[in-house]
Amino acid sequence: MKKLGKVKVLAIASLSAVVLAIGSLAVAQTVKTGKGDGQGRRGAWHGQGRRGGFGGDRLFARLNLTDDQKAKVKQIRQSFRESNKPLFDQLKSKRQELRQASEGGTFNEALATQKLTEMAGLQAKAMGARVQLRQQELSVLTPEQKTQLDQLKAQFKDHRGGRRGARGPRGDE
């Protein structure tokens, strides 16, 4: 029965990974179709605290923002942090509860499934909030800065692709 528990844990973890991957693909599709004005993937976990939008604050800093633009971006991020804190706190709580479902050598499959289901909805809301944050940040940029940002992101992607391999999964891209 213990092995079956491990299989169930693996299945639930795989389900979580699929949910996250689908969400990432949705954001990536927005970027590819141009609907997202070229914003980067990932972005604004807690208002850019860990990783900034647009490939980090490093790229954003290279856009030579005016003091007014910097102040606007700072305000947008602060507002994002304040308005989405309850959402991110809920996600943190659900993760802790999920970890507790497998503590002590026992696994509560029903509780884990419930927490993963609850987390999926919260993660979707968080993703939507991050996309909205990137849109707000983009609205601060001039058309020239948006073009420059697109160029910087392309350079970053090319550079990163060179280290990890520029070909697709089948080797034909």
Secondary structure, DSSP 8 states (H G I E B T S, - for coil): -HHHHHHHHHHHHHHHHHHHHHHHHHHHHHHHHTTTTT--SS--TTTTTSS-TTTSHHHHHTT---HHHHHHHHHHHHHHHHHHHHHHHHHHHHHHHHHHTTGGG---HHHHHHHHHHHHHHHHHHHHHHHHHHHHHHHHS-HHHHHHHHHHHHHHHHHHHHHH-SS-TTS--
